[in-house]
């Protein structure tokens, strides 16, 4: 899953340190929310031409990798 490592950036002063696409002010969350709302990759790129299809895939790969490392802890 090294695809996203070249495209997802973390900068403390940008968007509150949230993971962004290639240093842009577009977060992984933004991309995931657009996809979840039903937008296609093509529609996202039409609205945000600075993005590439690989950026959308990187956001998905990043989210999948984070999910793999998520653990739930039940409160006592």
mmCIF file of the N, C-alpha and C atoms, coordinates in Angstrom:
data_MODEL
# 
_entry.id   MODEL 
# 
loop_
_atom_site.group_PDB 
_atom_site.id 
_atom_site.type_symbol 
_atom_site.label_atom_id 
_atom_site.label_alt_id 
_atom_site.label_comp_id 
_atom_site.label_asym_id 
_atom_site.label_entity_id 
_atom_site.label_seq_id 
_atom_site.pdbx_PDB_ins_code 
_atom_site.Cartn_x 
_atom_site.Cartn_y 
_atom_site.Cartn_z 
_atom_site.occupancy 
_atom_site.B_iso_or_equiv 
_atom_site.pdbx_formal_charge 
_atom_site.auth_seq_id 
_atom_site.auth_comp_id 
_atom_site.auth_asym_id 
_atom_site.auth_atom_id 
_atom_site.pdbx_PDB_model_num 
ATOM 1   N N  . UNK A 1 1  ? 0.827   -1.195 0.000   1.00 0.00 ? 1  UNK A N  1 
ATOM 2   C CA . UNK A 1 1  ? 0.000   0.000  0.000   1.00 0.00 ? 1  UNK A CA 1 
ATOM 3   C C  . UNK A 1 1  ? 0.867   1.252  0.000   1.00 0.00 ? 1  UNK A C  1 
ATOM 4   N N  . UNK A 1 2  ? 1.905   1.242  -0.769  1.00 0.00 ? 2  UNK A N  1 
ATOM 5   C CA . UNK A 1 2  ? 2.777   2.412  -0.778  1.00 0.00 ? 2  UNK A CA 1 
ATOM 6   C C  . UNK A 1 2  ? 2.258   3.517  -1.698  1.00 0.00 ? 2  UNK A C  1 
ATOM 7   N N  . UNK A 1 3  ? 1.197   3.266  -2.435  1.00 0.00 ? 3  UNK A N  1 
ATOM 8   C CA . UNK A 1 3  ? 0.657   4.258  -3.366  1.00 0.00 ? 3  UNK A CA 1 
ATOM 9   C C  . UNK A 1 3  ? 0.393   5.578  -2.670  1.00 0.00 ? 3  UNK A C  1 
ATOM 10  N N  . UNK A 1 4  ? -0.235  5.562  -1.529  1.00 0.00 ? 4  UNK A N  1 
ATOM 11  C CA . UNK A 1 4  ? -0.640  6.808  -0.910  1.00 0.00 ? 4  UNK A CA 1 
ATOM 12  C C  . UNK A 1 4  ? 0.527   7.556  -0.267  1.00 0.00 ? 4  UNK A C  1 
ATOM 13  N N  . UNK A 1 5  ? 1.604   6.898  0.034   1.00 0.00 ? 5  UNK A N  1 
ATOM 14  C CA . UNK A 1 5  ? 2.715   7.549  0.725   1.00 0.00 ? 5  UNK A CA 1 
ATOM 15  C C  . UNK A 1 5  ? 3.326   8.691  -0.089  1.00 0.00 ? 5  UNK A C  1 
ATOM 16  N N  . UNK A 1 6  ? 3.218   8.658  -1.396  1.00 0.00 ? 6  UNK A N  1 
ATOM 17  C CA . UNK A 1 6  ? 3.734   9.732  -2.246  1.00 0.00 ? 6  UNK A CA 1 
ATOM 18  C C  . UNK A 1 6  ? 2.702   10.830 -2.467  1.00 0.00 ? 6  UNK A C  1 
ATOM 19  N N  . UNK A 1 7  ? 1.460   10.599 -2.109  1.00 0.00 ? 7  UNK A N  1 
ATOM 20  C CA . UNK A 1 7  ? 0.388   11.544 -2.425  1.00 0.00 ? 7  UNK A CA 1 
ATOM 21  C C  . UNK A 1 7  ? -0.308  12.141 -1.210  1.00 0.00 ? 7  UNK A C  1 
ATOM 22  N N  . UNK A 1 8  ? -0.222  11.489 -0.071  1.00 0.00 ? 8  UNK A N  1 
ATOM 23  C CA . UNK A 1 8  ? -0.871  11.990 1.141   1.00 0.00 ? 8  UNK A CA 1 
ATOM 24  C C  . UNK A 1 8  ? 0.187   12.666 2.009   1.00 0.00 ? 8  UNK A C  1 
ATOM 25  N N  . UNK A 1 9  ? -0.074  13.922 2.370   1.00 0.00 ? 9  UNK A N  1 
ATOM 26  C CA . UNK A 1 9  ? 0.886   14.683 3.150   1.00 0.00 ? 9  UNK A CA 1 
ATOM 27  C C  . UNK A 1 9  ? 0.260   15.121 4.473   1.00 0.00 ? 9  UNK A C  1 
ATOM 28  N N  . UNK A 1 10 ? 1.112   15.250 5.469   1.00 0.00 ? 10 UNK A N  1 
ATOM 29  C CA . UNK A 1 10 ? 0.696   15.737 6.785   1.00 0.00 ? 10 UNK A CA 1 
ATOM 30  C C  . UNK A 1 10 ? 1.556   16.948 7.120   1.00 0.00 ? 10 UNK A C  1 
ATOM 31  N N  . UNK A 1 11 ? 0.916   18.090 7.260   1.00 0.00 ? 11 UNK A N  1 
ATOM 32  C CA . UNK A 1 11 ? 1.625   19.325 7.611   1.00 0.00 ? 11 UNK A CA 1 
ATOM 33  C C  . UNK A 1 11 ? 0.900   19.942 8.808   1.00 0.00 ? 11 UNK A C  1 
ATOM 34  N N  . UNK A 1 12 ? 1.601   20.123 9.926   1.00 0.00 ? 12 UNK A N  1 
ATOM 35  C CA . UNK A 1 12 ? 0.950   20.609 11.141  1.00 0.00 ? 12 UNK A CA 1 
ATOM 36  C C  . UNK A 1 12 ? 0.145   21.893 10.959  1.00 0.00 ? 12 UNK A C  1 
ATOM 37  N N  . UNK A 1 13 ? 0.596   22.825 10.144  1.00 0.00 ? 13 UNK A N  1 
ATOM 38  C CA . UNK A 1 13 ? -0.091  24.098 9.994   1.00 0.00 ? 13 UNK A CA 1 
ATOM 39  C C  . UNK A 1 13 ? -1.162  24.131 8.924   1.00 0.00 ? 13 UNK A C  1 
ATOM 40  N N  . UNK A 1 14 ? -1.370  23.043 8.234   1.00 0.00 ? 14 UNK A N  1 
ATOM 41  C CA . UNK A 1 14 ? -2.331  23.018 7.132   1.00 0.00 ? 14 UNK A CA 1 
ATOM 42  C C  . UNK A 1 14 ? -3.520  22.151 7.490   1.00 0.00 ? 14 UNK A C  1 
ATOM 43  N N  . UNK A 1 15 ? -4.716  22.743 7.418   1.00 0.00 ? 15 UNK A N  1 
ATOM 44  C CA . UNK A 1 15 ? -5.977  22.041 7.700   1.00 0.00 ? 15 UNK A CA 1 
ATOM 45  C C  . UNK A 1 15 ? -5.930  21.292 9.026   1.00 0.00 ? 15 UNK A C  1 
ATOM 46  N N  . UNK A 1 16 ? -5.309  21.926 10.008  1.00 0.00 ? 16 UNK A N  1 
ATOM 47  C CA . UNK A 1 16 ? -5.262  21.341 11.348  1.00 0.00 ? 16 UNK A CA 1 
ATOM 48  C C  . UNK A 1 16 ? -4.433  20.084 11.443  1.00 0.00 ? 16 UNK A C  1 
ATOM 49  N N  . UNK A 1 17 ? -3.500  19.903 10.524  1.00 0.00 ? 17 UNK A N  1 
ATOM 50  C CA . UNK A 1 17 ? -2.643  18.716 10.547  1.00 0.00 ? 17 UNK A CA 1 
ATOM 51  C C  . UNK A 1 17 ? -3.293  17.470 9.991   1.00 0.00 ? 17 UNK A C  1 
ATOM 52  N N  . UNK A 1 18 ? -4.471  17.628 9.380   1.00 0.00 ? 18 UNK A N  1 
ATOM 53  C CA . UNK A 1 18 ? -5.161  16.472 8.792   1.00 0.00 ? 18 UNK A CA 1 
ATOM 54  C C  . UNK A 1 18 ? -4.437  16.028 7.521   1.00 0.00 ? 18 UNK A C  1 
ATOM 55  N N  . UNK A 1 19 ? -4.552  14.751 7.171   1.00 0.00 ? 19 UNK A N  1 
ATOM 56  C CA . UNK A 1 19 ? -3.909  14.272 5.952   1.00 0.00 ? 19 UNK A CA 1 
ATOM 57  C C  . UNK A 1 19 ? -4.527  14.935 4.719   1.00 0.00 ? 19 UNK A C  1 
ATOM 58  N N  . UNK A 1 20 ? -3.656  15.495 3.881   1.00 0.00 ? 20 UNK A N  1 
ATOM 59  C CA . UNK A 1 20 ? -4.088  16.208 2.675   1.00 0.00 ? 20 UNK A CA 1 
ATOM 60  C C  . UNK A 1 20 ? -3.535  15.528 1.428   1.00 0.00 ? 20 UNK A C  1 
ATOM 61  N N  . UNK A 1 21 ? -4.104  15.890 0.302   1.00 0.00 ? 21 UNK A N  1 
ATOM 62  C CA . UNK A 1 21 ? -3.658  15.363 -0.981  1.00 0.00 ? 21 UNK A CA 1 
ATOM 63  C C  . UNK A 1 21 ? -2.535  16.251 -1.511  1.00 0.00 ? 21 UNK A C  1 
ATOM 64  N N  . UNK A 1 22 ? -1.357  15.694 -1.666  1.00 0.00 ? 22 UNK A N  1 
ATOM 65  C CA . UNK A 1 22 ? -0.178  16.341 -2.266  1.00 0.00 ? 22 UNK A CA 1 
ATOM 66  C C  . UNK A 1 22 ? 0.065   17.771 -1.789  1.00 0.00 ? 22 UNK A C  1 
ATOM 67  N N  . UNK A 1 23 ? -0.132  18.045 -0.532  1.00 0.00 ? 23 UNK A N  1 
ATOM 68  C CA . UNK A 1 23 ? 0.125   19.371 -0.010  1.00 0.00 ? 23 UNK A CA 1 
ATOM 69  C C  . UNK A 1 23 ? -0.950  20.391 -0.327  1.00 0.00 ? 23 UNK A C  1 
ATOM 70  N N  . UNK A 1 24 ? -1.991  19.963 -1.028  1.00 0.00 ? 24 UNK A N  1 
ATOM 71  C CA . UNK A 1 24 ? -3.114  20.849 -1.316  1.00 0.00 ? 24 UNK A CA 1 
ATOM 72  C C  . UNK A 1 24 ? -3.937  21.021 -0.039  1.00 0.00 ? 24 UNK A C  1 
ATOM 73  N N  . UNK A 1 25 ? -4.899  21.892 -0.068  1.00 0.00 ? 25 UNK A N  1 
ATOM 74  C CA . UNK A 1 25 ? -5.774  22.082 1.096   1.00 0.00 ? 25 UNK A CA 1 
ATOM 75  C C  . UNK A 1 25 ? -7.007  21.172 1.011   1.00 0.00 ? 25 UNK A C  1 
ATOM 76  N N  . UNK A 1 26 ? -6.907  20.121 0.231   1.00 0.00 ? 26 UNK A N  1 
ATOM 77  C CA . UNK A 1 26 ? -7.971  19.125 0.097   1.00 0.00 ? 26 UNK A CA 1 
ATOM 78  C C  . UNK A 1 26 ? -7.575  17.927 0.956   1.00 0.00 ? 26 UNK A C  1 
ATOM 79  N N  . UNK A 1 27 ? -8.418  17.613 1.955   1.00 0.00 ? 27 UNK A N  1 
ATOM 80  C CA . UNK A 1 27 ? -8.081  16.523 2.869   1.00 0.00 ? 27 UNK A CA 1 
ATOM 81  C C  . UNK A 1 27 ? -8.578  15.179 2.344   1.00 0.00 ? 27 UNK A C  1 
ATOM 82  N N  . UNK A 1 28 ? -8.015  14.141 2.919   1.00 0.00 ? 28 UNK A N  1 
ATOM 83  C CA . UNK A 1 28 ? -8.496  12.789 2.640   1.00 0.00 ? 28 UNK A CA 1 
ATOM 84  C C  . UNK A 1 28 ? -9.976  12.705 3.004   1.00 0.00 ? 28 UNK A C  1 
ATOM 85  N N  . UNK A 1 29 ? -10.341 13.303 4.126   1.00 0.00 ? 29 UNK A N  1 
ATOM 86  C CA . UNK A 1 29 ? -11.745 13.305 4.548   1.00 0.00 ? 29 UNK A CA 1 
ATOM 87  C C  . UNK A 1 29 ? -12.632 13.943 3.481   1.00 0.00 ? 29 UNK A C  1 
ATOM 88  N N  . UNK A 1 30 ? -12.194 15.064 2.905   1.00 0.00 ? 30 UNK A N  1 
ATOM 89  C CA . UNK A 1 30 ? -12.975 15.712 1.843   1.00 0.00 ? 30 UNK A CA 1 
ATOM 90  C C  . UNK A 1 30 ? -13.271 14.717 0.721   1.00 0.00 ? 30 UNK A C  1 
ATOM 91  N N  . UNK A 1 31 ? -12.228 14.055 0.249   1.00 0.00 ? 31 UNK A N  1 
ATOM 92  C CA . UNK A 1 31 ? -12.373 13.111 -0.870  1.00 0.00 ? 31 UNK A CA 1 
ATOM 93  C C  . UNK A 1 31 ? -13.311 11.967 -0.488  1.00 0.00 ? 31 UNK A C  1 
ATOM 94  N N  . UNK A 1 32 ? -13.118 11.417 0.713   1.00 0.00 ? 32 UNK A N  1 
ATOM 95  C CA . UNK A 1 32 ? -13.979 10.306 1.152   1.00 0.00 ? 32 UNK A CA 1 
ATOM 96  C C  . UNK A 1 32 ? -15.429 10.750 1.291   1.00 0.00 ? 32 UNK A C  1 
ATOM 97  N N  . UNK A 1 33 ? -15.644 11.958 1.801   1.00 0.00 ? 33 UNK A N  1 
ATOM 98  C CA . UNK A 1 33 ? -17.014 12.466 1.937   1.00 0.00 ? 33 UNK A CA 1 
ATOM 99  C C  . UNK A 1 33 ? -17.663 12.652 0.570   1.00 0.00 ? 33 UNK A C  1 
ATOM 100 N N  . UNK A 1 34 ? -16.908 13.149 -0.400  1.00 0.00 ? 34 UNK A N  1 
ATOM 101 C CA . UNK A 1 34 ? -17.467 13.316 -1.745  1.00 0.00 ? 34 UNK A CA 1 
ATOM 102 C C  . UNK A 1 34 ? -17.839 11.968 -2.347  1.00 0.00 ? 34 UNK A C  1 
ATOM 103 N N  . UNK A 1 35 ? -16.970 10.985 -2.177  1.00 0.00 ? 35 UNK A N  1 
ATOM 104 C CA . UNK A 1 35 ? -17.277 9.642  -2.688  1.00 0.00 ? 35 UNK A CA 1 
ATOM 105 C C  . UNK A 1 35 ? -18.492 9.067  -1.973  1.00 0.00 ? 35 UNK A C  1 
ATOM 106 N N  . UNK A 1 36 ? -18.552 9.241  -0.658  1.00 0.00 ? 36 UNK A N  1 
ATOM 107 C CA . UNK A 1 36 ? -19.678 8.709  0.120   1.00 0.00 ? 36 UNK A CA 1 
ATOM 108 C C  . UNK A 1 36 ? -20.995 9.374  -0.265  1.00 0.00 ? 36 UNK A C  1 
ATOM 109 N N  . UNK A 1 37 ? -20.927 10.627 -0.714  1.00 0.00 ? 37 UNK A N  1 
ATOM 110 C CA . UNK A 1 37 ? -22.145 11.325 -1.114  1.00 0.00 ? 37 UNK A CA 1 
ATOM 111 C C  . UNK A 1 37 ? -22.620 10.904 -2.506  1.00 0.00 ? 37 UNK A C  1 
ATOM 112 N N  . UNK A 1 38 ? -21.820 10.057 -3.171  1.00 0.00 ? 38 UNK A N  1 
ATOM 113 C CA . UNK A 1 38 ? -22.227 9.553  -4.475  1.00 0.00 ? 38 UNK A CA 1 
ATOM 114 C C  . UNK A 1 38 ? -21.480 10.149 -5.651  1.00 0.00 ? 38 UNK A C  1 
ATOM 115 N N  . UNK A 1 39 ? -20.567 11.083 -5.395  1.00 0.00 ? 39 UNK A N  1 
ATOM 116 C CA . UNK A 1 39 ? -19.799 11.654 -6.497  1.00 0.00 ? 39 UNK A CA 1 
ATOM 117 C C  . UNK A 1 39 ? -18.866 10.594 -7.078  1.00 0.00 ? 39 UNK A C  1 
ATOM 118 N N  . UNK A 1 40 ? -18.703 10.625 -8.375  1.00 0.00 ? 40 UNK A N  1 
ATOM 119 C CA . UNK A 1 40 ? -17.755 9.722  -9.029  1.00 0.00 ? 40 UNK A CA 1 
ATOM 120 C C  . UNK A 1 40 ? -16.377 10.383 -9.046  1.00 0.00 ? 40 UNK A C  1 
ATOM 121 N N  . UNK A 1 41 ? -15.365 9.587  -9.316  1.00 0.00 ? 41 UNK A N  1 
ATOM 122 C CA . UNK A 1 41 ? -14.016 10.134 -9.458  1.00 0.00 ? 41 UNK A CA 1 
ATOM 123 C C  . UNK A 1 41 ? -14.001 11.222 -10.514 1.00 0.00 ? 41 UNK A C  1 
ATOM 124 N N  . UNK A 1 42 ? -14.687 10.990 -11.613 1.00 0.00 ? 42 UNK A N  1 
ATOM 125 C CA . UNK A 1 42 ? -14.725 11.964 -12.709 1.00 0.00 ? 42 UNK A CA 1 
ATOM 126 C C  . UNK A 1 42 ? -15.371 13.283 -12.264 1.00 0.00 ? 42 UNK A C  1 
ATOM 127 N N  . UNK A 1 43 ? -16.441 13.191 -11.487 1.00 0.00 ? 43 UNK A N  1 
ATOM 128 C CA . UNK A 1 43 ? -17.114 14.399 -10.994 1.00 0.00 ? 43 UNK A CA 1 
ATOM 129 C C  . UNK A 1 43 ? -16.220 15.184 -10.029 1.00 0.00 ? 43 UNK A C  1 
ATOM 130 N N  . UNK A 1 44 ? -15.521 14.467 -9.181  1.00 0.00 ? 44 UNK A N  1 
ATOM 131 C CA . UNK A 1 44 ? -14.615 15.131 -8.240  1.00 0.00 ? 44 UNK A CA 1 
ATOM 132 C C  . UNK A 1 44 ? -13.529 15.871 -9.002  1.00 0.00 ? 44 UNK A C  1 
ATOM 133 N N  . UNK A 1 45 ? -12.943 15.212 -9.989  1.00 0.00 ? 45 UNK A N  1 
ATOM 134 C CA . UNK A 1 45 ? -11.870 15.834 -10.768 1.00 0.00 ? 45 UNK A CA 1 
ATOM 135 C C  . UNK A 1 45 ? -12.405 16.991 -11.603 1.00 0.00 ? 45 UNK A C  1 
ATOM 136 N N  . UNK A 1 46 ? -13.622 16.887 -12.067 1.00 0.00 ? 46 UNK A N  1 
ATOM 137 C CA . UNK A 1 46 ? -14.229 17.995 -12.810 1.00 0.00 ? 46 UNK A CA 1 
ATOM 138 C C  . UNK A 1 46 ? -14.369 19.224 -11.898 1.00 0.00 ? 46 UNK A C  1 
ATOM 139 N N  . UNK A 1 47 ? -14.777 19.000 -10.648 1.00 0.00 ? 47 UNK A N  1 
ATOM 140 C CA . UNK A 1 47 ? -14.925 20.093 -9.689  1.00 0.00 ? 47 UNK A CA 1 
ATOM 141 C C  . UNK A 1 47 ? -13.580 20.581 -9.145  1.00 0.00 ? 47 UNK A C  1 
ATOM 142 N N  . UNK A 1 48 ? -12.609 19.694 -9.058  1.00 0.00 ? 48 UNK A N  1 
ATOM 143 C CA . UNK A 1 48 ? -11.291 20.015 -8.501  1.00 0.00 ? 48 UNK A CA 1 
ATOM 144 C C  . UNK A 1 48 ? -10.214 19.508 -9.465  1.00 0.00 ? 48 UNK A C  1 
ATOM 145 N N  . UNK A 1 49 ? -9.982  20.241 -10.553 1.00 0.00 ? 49 UNK A N  1 
ATOM 146 C CA . UNK A 1 49 ? -9.072  19.766 -11.603 1.00 0.00 ? 49 UNK A CA 1 
ATOM 147 C C  . UNK A 1 49 ? -7.620  19.599 -11.157 1.00 0.00 ? 49 UNK A C  1 
ATOM 148 N N  . UNK A 1 50 ? -7.265  20.117 -9.990  1.00 0.00 ? 50 UNK A N  1 
ATOM 149 C CA . UNK A 1 50 ? -5.907  19.913 -9.488  1.00 0.00 ? 50 UNK A CA 1 
ATOM 150 C C  . UNK A 1 50 ? -5.704  18.481 -8.987  1.00 0.00 ? 50 UNK A C  1 
ATOM 151 N N  . UNK A 1 51 ? -6.795  17.735 -8.845  1.00 0.00 ? 51 UNK A N  1 
ATOM 152 C CA . UNK A 1 51 ? -6.714  16.333 -8.437  1.00 0.00 ? 51 UNK A CA 1 
ATOM 153 C C  . UNK A 1 51 ? -6.595  15.424 -9.652  1.00 0.00 ? 51 UNK A C  1 
ATOM 154 N N  . UNK A 1 52 ? -5.985  14.270 -9.429  1.00 0.00 ? 52 UNK A N  1 
ATOM 155 C CA . UNK A 1 52 ? -5.848  13.231 -10.455 1.00 0.00 ? 52 UNK A CA 1 
ATOM 156 C C  . UNK A 1 52 ? -6.532  11.964 -9.940  1.00 0.00 ? 52 UNK A C  1 
ATOM 157 N N  . UNK A 1 53 ? -6.884  11.055 -10.832 1.00 0.00 ? 53 UNK A N  1 
ATOM 158 C CA . UNK A 1 53 ? -7.488  9.796  -10.380 1.00 0.00 ? 53 UNK A CA 1 
ATOM 159 C C  . UNK A 1 53 ? -6.627  9.078  -9.339  1.00 0.00 ? 53 UNK A C  1 
ATOM 160 N N  . UNK A 1 54 ? -5.318  9.190  -9.470  1.00 0.00 ? 54 UNK A N  1 
ATOM 161 C CA . UNK A 1 54 ? -4.412  8.546  -8.519  1.00 0.00 ? 54 UNK A CA 1 
ATOM 162 C C  . UNK A 1 54 ? -4.555  9.146  -7.120  1.00 0.00 ? 54 UNK A C  1 
ATOM 163 N N  . UNK A 1 55 ? -4.930  10.423 -7.048  1.00 0.00 ? 55 UNK A N  1 
ATOM 164 C CA . UNK A 1 55 ? -5.152  11.054 -5.747  1.00 0.00 ? 55 UNK A CA 1 
ATOM 165 C C  . UNK A 1 55 ? -6.365  10.452 -5.052  1.00 0.00 ? 55 UNK A C  1 
ATOM 166 N N  . UNK A 1 56 ? -7.403  10.178 -5.815  1.00 0.00 ? 56 UNK A N  1 
ATOM 167 C CA . UNK A 1 56 ? -8.620  9.566  -5.256  1.00 0.00 ? 56 UNK A CA 1 
ATOM 168 C C  . UNK A 1 56 ? -8.284  8.165  -4.746  1.00 0.00 ? 56 UNK A C  1 
ATOM 169 N N  . UNK A 1 57 ? -7.540  7.410  -5.548  1.00 0.00 ? 57 UNK A N  1 
ATOM 170 C CA . UNK A 1 57 ? -7.136  6.064  -5.128  1.00 0.00 ? 57 UNK A CA 1 
ATOM 171 C C  . UNK A 1 57 ? -6.243  6.122  -3.896  1.00 0.00 ? 57 UNK A C  1 
ATOM 172 N N  . UNK A 1 58 ? -5.372  7.116  -3.827  1.00 0.00 ? 58 UNK A N  1 
ATOM 173 C CA . UNK A 1 58 ? -4.493  7.267  -2.668  1.00 0.00 ? 58 UNK A CA 1 
ATOM 174 C C  . UNK A 1 58 ? -5.306  7.539  -1.404  1.00 0.00 ? 58 UNK A C  1 
ATOM 175 N N  . UNK A 1 59 ? -6.341  8.361  -1.521  1.00 0.00 ? 59 UNK A N  1 
ATOM 176 C CA . UNK A 1 59 ? -7.199  8.643  -0.363  1.00 0.00 ? 59 UNK A CA 1 
ATOM 177 C C  . UNK A 1 59 ? -7.882  7.365  0.119   1.00 0.00 ? 59 UNK A C  1 
ATOM 178 N N  . UNK A 1 60 ? -8.357  6.567  -0.811  1.00 0.00 ? 60 UNK A N  1 
ATOM 179 C CA . UNK A 1 60 ? -8.988  5.298  -0.445  1.00 0.00 ? 60 UNK A CA 1 
ATOM 180 C C  . UNK A 1 60 ? -7.984  4.337  0.187   1.00 0.00 ? 60 UNK A C  1 
ATOM 181 N N  . UNK A 1 61 ? -6.791  4.261  -0.373  1.00 0.00 ? 61 UNK A N  1 
ATOM 182 C CA . UNK A 1 61 ? -5.757  3.380  0.170   1.00 0.00 ? 61 UNK A CA 1 
ATOM 183 C C  . UNK A 1 61 ? -5.355  3.820  1.571   1.00 0.00 ? 61 UNK A C  1 
ATOM 184 N N  . UNK A 1 62 ? -5.240  5.121  1.776   1.00 0.00 ? 62 UNK A N  1 
ATOM 185 C CA . UNK A 1 62 ? -4.895  5.664  3.091   1.00 0.00 ? 62 UNK A CA 1 
ATOM 186 C C  . UNK A 1 62 ? -5.972  5.290  4.116   1.00 0.00 ? 62 UNK A C  1 
ATOM 187 N N  . UNK A 1 63 ? -7.233  5.494  3.733   1.00 0.00 ? 63 UNK A N  1 
ATOM 188 C CA . UNK A 1 63 ? -8.344  5.168  4.635   1.00 0.00 ? 63 UNK A CA 1 
ATOM 189 C C  . UNK A 1 63 ? -8.373  3.674  4.948   1.00 0.00 ? 63 UNK A C  1 
ATOM 190 N N  . UNK A 1 64 ? -8.141  2.843  3.945   1.00 0.00 ? 64 UNK A N  1 
ATOM 191 C CA . UNK A 1 64 ? -8.135  1.393  4.157   1.00 0.00 ? 64 UNK A CA 1 
ATOM 192 C C  . UNK A 1 64 ? -7.004  0.990  5.093   1.00 0.00 ? 64 UNK A C  1 
ATOM 193 N N  . UNK A 1 65 ? -5.845  1.606  4.924   1.00 0.00 ? 65 UNK A N  1 
ATOM 194 C CA . UNK A 1 65 ? -4.714  1.286  5.783   1.00 0.00 ? 65 UNK A CA 1 
ATOM 195 C C  . UNK A 1 65 ? -4.978  1.721  7.218   1.00 0.00 ? 65 UNK A C  1 
ATOM 196 N N  . UNK A 1 66 ? -5.567  2.892  7.398   1.00 0.00 ? 66 UNK A N  1 
ATOM 197 C CA . UNK A 1 66 ? -5.907  3.364  8.752   1.00 0.00 ? 66 UNK A CA 1 
ATOM 198 C C  . UNK A 1 66 ? -6.938  2.454  9.394   1.00 0.00 ? 66 UNK A C  1 
ATOM 199 N N  . UNK A 1 67 ? -7.905  2.018  8.628   1.00 0.00 ? 67 UNK A N  1 
ATOM 200 C CA . UNK A 1 67 ? -8.939  1.122  9.161   1.00 0.00 ? 67 UNK A CA 1 
ATOM 201 C C  . UNK A 1 67 ? -8.313  -0.190 9.628   1.00 0.00 ? 67 UNK A C  1 
ATOM 202 N N  . UNK A 1 68 ? -7.348  -0.661 8.892   1.00 0.00 ? 68 UNK A N  1 
ATOM 203 C CA . UNK A 1 68 ? -6.674  -1.914 9.249   1.00 0.00 ? 68 UNK A CA 1 
ATOM 204 C C  . UNK A 1 68 ? -5.972  -1.790 10.590  1.00 0.00 ? 68 UNK A C  1 
ATOM 205 N N  . UNK A 1 69 ? -5.554  -0.573 10.948  1.00 0.00 ? 69 UNK A N  1 
ATOM 206 C CA . UNK A 1 69 ? -4.823  -0.352 12.195  1.00 0.00 ? 69 UNK A CA 1 
ATOM 207 C C  . UNK A 1 69 ? -5.709  0.172  13.320  1.00 0.00 ? 69 UNK A C  1 
ATOM 208 N N  . UNK A 1 70 ? -7.005  0.219  13.097  1.00 0.00 ? 70 UNK A N  1 
ATOM 209 C CA . UNK A 1 70 ? -7.926  0.724  14.117  1.00 0.00 ? 70 UNK A CA 1 
ATOM 210 C C  . UNK A 1 70 ? -8.338  -0.408 15.054  1.00 0.00 ? 70 UNK A C  1 
ATOM 211 N N  . UNK A 1 71 ? -8.299  -0.130 16.338  1.00 0.00 ? 71 UNK A N  1 
ATOM 212 C CA . UNK A 1 71 ? -8.752  -1.100 17.328  1.00 0.00 ? 71 UNK A CA 1 
ATOM 213 C C  . UNK A 1 71 ? -9.815  -0.438 18.203  1.00 0.00 ? 71 UNK A C  1 
ATOM 214 N N  . UNK A 1 72 ? -10.837 -1.187 18.516  1.00 0.00 ? 72 UNK A N  1 
ATOM 215 C CA . UNK A 1 72 ? -11.902 -0.679 19.374  1.00 0.00 ? 72 UNK A CA 1 
ATOM 216 C C  . UNK A 1 72 ? -11.658 -1.174 20.786  1.00 0.00 ? 72 UNK A C  1 
ATOM 217 N N  . UNK A 1 73 ? -11.823 -0.293 21.746  1.00 0.00 ? 73 UNK A N  1 
ATOM 218 C CA . UNK A 1 73 ? -11.655 -0.659 23.149  1.00 0.00 ? 73 UNK A CA 1 
ATOM 219 C C  . UNK A 1 73 ? -12.982 -0.373 23.851  1.00 0.00 ? 73 UNK A C  1 
ATOM 220 N N  . UNK A 1 74 ? -13.508 -1.388 24.490  1.00 0.00 ? 74 UNK A N  1 
ATOM 221 C CA . UNK A 1 74 ? -14.795 -1.249 25.191  1.00 0.00 ? 74 UNK A CA 1 
ATOM 222 C C  . UNK A 1 74 ? -14.546 -0.627 26.568  1.00 0.00 ? 74 UNK A C  1 
ATOM 223 N N  . UNK A 1 75 ? -15.332 0.389  26.887  1.00 0.00 ? 75 UNK A N  1 
ATOM 224 C CA . UNK A 1 75 ? -15.211 1.021  28.204  1.00 0.00 ? 75 UNK A CA 1 
ATOM 225 C C  . UNK A 1 75 ? -15.757 0.092  29.275  1.00 0.00 ? 75 UNK A C  1 
ATOM 226 N N  . UNK A 1 76 ? -15.171 0.138  30.437  1.00 0.00 ? 76 UNK A N  1 
ATOM 227 C CA . UNK A 1 76 ? -15.586 -0.735 31.538  1.00 0.00 ? 76 UNK A CA 1 
ATOM 228 C C  . UNK A 1 76 ? -16.878 -0.260 32.171  1.00 0.00 ? 76 UNK A C  1 
# 
